[in-house]
Structure formats: structure tokens, C-alpha cells
């Protein structure tokens, strides 16, 4: 059982992990590859106290040395669902289940809006996990919308069980797929249907389908945790970084403006300390 599971490997998540260990709690970080962080790609960082004339990669190298010193585990991949149970949370990470007493969400912020119709059809044809839901579409037609190379393994998996796969990537594809996969350089606009998904409207044409898999590096926290209160697509928290769900805390860009390094690190500290106090109060 993990004491504090940190979802996100950016500055807020790393800060939360360090402070969780400082409170003598066992902690695991679940997050994307470090080099996907916007900070990692920054050419120059000058606005964080004590750091100047440094680029994002150099700063992350320092952060990771701190993580390694505390012997904190980082698991690289995607969390697709968190289920609140009686006394703990079940985390679906790459189709493997981990249990944790508390959660710190530090998943960053989404840079693009949801597609029209996306939210309406969640659970009725829209999915964020091919491994979890792929078998529901055996011998059916699906559309996959993705923004990262890691999605290609999911496309291959779906091609093995689905009748056909229409793949709409927003990056340069690097894999070779089977004949039932068609790569479309279109822009997805809207998900169509009545009670269930029936088609995807794109910049070029309408694509009939039975399901849509949206495989992005970022998933809104409210799509991972049912009942999580959001405000303008950000997680709503109080001064202690508590969310509306007991045992779940949030920090960093996912909680709203300002989207700045110092704020993320500070909230990571607060969220971890609040999570530690929550555990100690039990």
C-alpha cells in the first residue's frame, strides 16, 4: 500500500514527492516522461529564486538528483482511472492496479479544449484507454485521435481486434501498421451520435465509427476521478490544496493560474504535507 501516490512528474509532482518523504511517508510518482514537460523544454529559466541562467533540462537534472537521493520511485506511463474505495484508492496505471491511501494530483494543464461531443459520450463510445476498453469494440470500427508516439502501440493493439481503425495523429507517425489501419491527416472537430458514438466530423469528411479513443499525454483530472470538482477546467482546491474528495489533493498547473514554476513547487509542498496530516489523523 502506497501512502501518497503522486500523479504527475513535473515540478509540482516532484516537490510533493520530496516533501512526502520528508514526512516519512512512502511515495510513488506516476507520470509521463520527464522530457514531455514544458519546463524541460525551456531554453532559459530566470524567475525561480536561487536559479538563474539555467535551462529547463539542467533544472530537471537537479530535481531528479534530489528524487534519486530520497530513493523515490518514478513509474513512467499513463494513469487512466482512479477509483475511491472505502479506505484507499485504486489506481489504474497502464492496466496495472496500485493502491494508495492518498492521492496528490499534479498533472499539469491541458493546452487544448475538448472536442465537441467528447464529454457527452464518455462511457458511451469515448474512451481514454485502449487496453481498458478495446475489447468492447471487437470486430467494430474505431477512430483513434492521438498526440504522442506512445499511442502507436495502442493503435496496433486495436488493429488486432477491431474491424478497422482510422488513425488521426497530430505528430509524425513512426510505425508501420496493418492494412486495416488508415492514417488520416485530418483535424478532428466533433464527435457525433445520438445515445452512442456514431461518427467523427473532421476538417475533410465525416468518419462513421462505433467508438473513439482519445490518447493524449494529458487527461483532465475529472475524466480520471469521477466526482472531482473542477472550475474552468482546473481542479478546485482550498488553501491546503484539498479537493472536494476526501484524501485527494492537487498542486501545480492543474489547479489554475499562475502557471509558474514557483507556484507549482510551493503547492506540491503544501499538498504533500496536507496528505501526510490526513494519513496521520486516521
C-alpha positions in Angstrom: 0.0 0.0 0.0 1.4 3.4 -1.0 1.0 6.2 1.5 0.9 9.0 -1.1 0.6 8.4 -4.8 1.7 11.4 -6.8 0.1 11.7 -10.3 2.5 13.8 -12.4 6.2 14.1 -12.8 6.6 17.8 -13.3 7.8 20.3 -10.7 4.7 20.1 -8.6 4.7 16.3 -8.5 8.5 16.1 -7.7 8.1 18.7 -5.0 5.2 16.7 -3.5 7.2 13.5 -3.5 10.2 15.1 -1.8 8.0 16.6 0.9 6.1 13.3 1.4 9.4 11.5 2.0 10.4 14.3 4.4 7.3 13.4 6.4 8.4 9.8 6.5 5.7 8.6 4.0 6.3 6.1 1.3 5.6 7.6 -2.1 5.4 6.6 -5.8 5.3 9.1 -8.7 3.2 8.1 -11.7 3.9 10.3 -14.7 4.8 10.9 -18.3 8.4 11.0 -19.5 10.3 13.9 -18.0 11.1 15.4 -21.4 7.4 16.0 -22.1 7.3 18.7 -19.5 7.1 22.3 -20.8 9.7 23.3 -18.3 12.1 20.7 -19.6 12.0 22.3 -23.0 12.6 25.9 -21.7 15.7 27.5 -23.1 16.2 29.7 -20.1 14.7 29.9 -16.6 15.2 33.1 -14.6 12.1 33.5 -12.4 12.6 31.0 -9.7 14.5 32.1 -6.6 18.1 30.8 -6.5 18.0 29.6 -10.1 19.1 31.8 -13.0 20.9 31.5 -16.3 19.8 27.8 -16.4 17.7 25.9 -18.9 14.9 23.5 -18.2 16.8 20.3 -18.8 19.6 21.5 -16.4 17.0 22.3 -13.8 15.3 18.9 -14.1 18.7 17.2 -13.7 19.0 18.9 -10.4 15.4 17.9 -9.4 16.0 14.3 -10.4 19.2 14.1 -8.3 17.1 15.1 -5.3 14.5 12.4 -6.2 17.2 9.8 -6.5 18.8 10.8 -3.2 15.5 10.1 -1.5 15.2 6.8 -3.4 11.7 7.7 -4.7 10.3 5.5 -7.5 9.0 7.1 -10.7 6.8 4.9 -12.9 6.6 6.2 -16.4 3.2 5.9 -18.2 -0.4 7.0 -18.0 -2.9 6.8 -15.2 -6.3 6.3 -16.8 -8.5 5.9 -13.8 -8.6 6.4 -10.0 -11.3 4.7 -8.0 -12.1 5.8 -4.5 -12.8 2.8 -2.3 -13.6 2.5 1.4 -10.3 3.3 2.9 -8.0 3.8 -0.1 -7.8 4.5 -3.8 -7.2 2.0 -6.7 -5.1 3.5 -9.4 -5.2 2.0 -13.0 -1.7 2.6 -14.3 -1.1 1.1 -17.7 -3.7 -1.6 -16.9 -1.9 -2.5 -13.6 -3.7 -1.7 -10.3 -1.9 0.1 -7.4 -3.4 1.0 -4.1 -2.8 4.2 -2.2 -4.0 5.9 1.0 -4.0 9.4 -0.5 -3.5 11.0 -3.9 -1.7 14.2 -5.0 -2.8 15.3 -8.5 0.0 17.2 -10.2 -0.9 16.5 -13.8 -0.3 19.9 -15.4 -2.8 21.8 -17.6 -4.4 20.9 -20.9 -3.4 23.1 -23.7 -6.3 22.4 -25.9 -10.1 22.2 -25.4 -12.2 19.0 -25.5 -13.8 18.1 -28.8 -17.4 19.0 -29.2 -19.3 15.9 -28.1 -16.4 14.4 -26.2 -17.8 14.8 -22.7 -21.3 13.8 -23.8 -20.1 10.4 -25.0 -17.6 9.4 -22.2 -18.7 5.8 -21.4 -20.9 5.7 -24.5 -18.2 5.4 -27.2 -15.5 7.8 -26.0 -12.5 6.2 -24.2 -9.1 7.3 -23.0 -7.6 3.8 -22.6 -7.3 1.2 -25.4 -6.2 -1.6 -23.1 -9.1 -1.0 -20.8 -11.9 -0.7 -23.3 -10.6 -2.1 -26.5 -12.5 -5.4 -26.3 -15.8 -3.6 -26.3 -15.1 -2.8 -29.9 -14.1 -6.2 -31.1 -14.9 -6.5 -34.9 -16.2 -2.9 -34.9 -14.9 0.3 -36.4 -13.0 2.9 -34.3 -11.3 6.2 -34.6 -8.1 6.9 -32.7 -7.0 10.5 -32.0 -3.5 10.9 -30.5 -0.8 13.5 -29.9 2.1 11.3 -28.9 4.3 8.4 -30.2 3.3 6.1 -27.3 -0.2 5.8 -28.7 1.1 3.7 -31.7 1.3 0.6 -29.5 -2.4 1.1 -28.7 -3.2 1.5 -32.4 -1.5 -1.8 -33.1 -3.5 -3.5 -30.3 -6.8 -2.1 -31.6 -5.9 -3.2 -35.2 -5.7 -6.8 -33.9 -9.3 -6.8 -32.5 -11.2 -4.2 -34.4 -12.7 -4.4 -37.9 -10.8 -1.2 -38.9 -9.0 1.7 -37.3 -8.9 5.3 -38.6 -5.9 6.9 -37.0 -5.7 10.7 -36.7 -2.3 11.7 -35.2 -1.1 15.3 -34.6 2.5 14.3 -34.8 4.8 12.4 -37.3 3.9 8.7 -37.3 6.9 6.4 -37.0 5.3 2.9 -37.1 4.1 0.6 -39.8 0.6 -0.6 -39.2 -1.5 -3.5 -40.6 -3.8 -3.0 -43.6 -6.9 -2.3 -41.5 -5.3 0.9 -40.1 -5.8 4.1 -42.2 -3.8 7.2 -41.2 -5.7 10.4 -41.8 -4.1 13.8 -41.7 -7.3 15.5 -40.8 -8.3 17.8 -37.9 -11.0 16.3 -35.7 -13.8 18.7 -35.0 -16.8 17.0 -33.4 -18.0 13.6 -32.1 -21.4 12.8 -33.4 -24.2 10.4 -32.3 -27.5 10.0 -30.5 -27.1 7.8 -27.4 -23.8 6.4 -28.5 -20.9 7.5 -30.8 -21.8 7.2 -34.5 -19.2 9.2 -36.3 -16.4 11.8 -36.0 -16.6 15.0 -38.0 -13.3 16.2 -39.3 -11.9 19.0 -41.4 -12.3 16.8 -44.5 -15.1 14.5 -44.0 -17.4 12.6 -41.6 -16.0 9.2 -40.4 -18.5 6.6 -39.3 -17.4 4.6 -36.3 -18.6 2.8 -33.2 -16.0 4.3 -30.8 -13.4 7.0 -30.4 -10.2 6.6 -28.5 -8.6 9.9 -27.4 -5.0 9.0 -26.5 -3.3 12.2 -25.3 -0.4 12.9 -22.8 -2.9 14.9 -20.8 -6.3 13.8 -19.5 -8.5 16.1 -17.5 -8.4 15.0 -13.8 -12.2 14.9 -13.7 -12.0 12.2 -16.5 -9.8 10.1 -14.3 -11.7 10.6 -11.0 -15.5 10.7 -11.0 -17.0 13.5 -8.9 -13.9 15.6 -8.8 -14.9 19.3 -8.7 -13.4 21.5 -11.4 -13.5 25.2 -12.1 -12.8 26.4 -15.7 -11.0 23.1 -16.4 -8.8 23.4 -13.3 -9.1 21.4 -10.1 -10.8 23.4 -7.4 -8.7 23.4 -4.2 -8.6 25.3 -0.9 -5.5 26.8 0.8 -4.4 23.4 2.0 -4.6 22.0 -1.6 -7.6 19.9 -0.6 -10.1 18.9 -3.3 -13.8 18.2 -2.7 -12.9 14.5 -2.4 -11.5 13.3 0.9 -7.9 12.1 0.6 -7.3 13.7 -2.8 -5.1 16.8 -3.0 -3.9 18.8 -6.0 -1.0 21.0 -6.9 0.6 22.9 -9.8 -0.7 24.0 -13.1 -3.8 21.7 -12.8 -5.1 24.0 -10.1 -5.1 27.1 -12.2 -3.2 30.4 -12.6 -0.5 31.5 -12.3 1.1 28.6 -14.4 4.5 29.2 -12.9 7.3 27.1 -11.6 7.5 28.6 -8.1 3.8 28.3 -7.5 3.9 24.6 -8.6 6.7 23.7 -6.3 5.1 25.6 -3.4 1.7 23.8 -3.9 3.5 20.5 -4.2 4.9 21.0 -0.7 1.5 22.1 0.7 -0.3 19.2 -0.9 2.2 16.6 0.4 2.1 18.0 3.9 -1.7 18.0 3.8 -1.8 14.4 2.6 0.6 13.4 5.4 -1.6 15.0 8.0 -4.6 13.3 6.5 -2.9 9.9 7.0 -1.7 10.7 10.5 -5.2 11.7 11.5 -6.6 8.2 10.8 
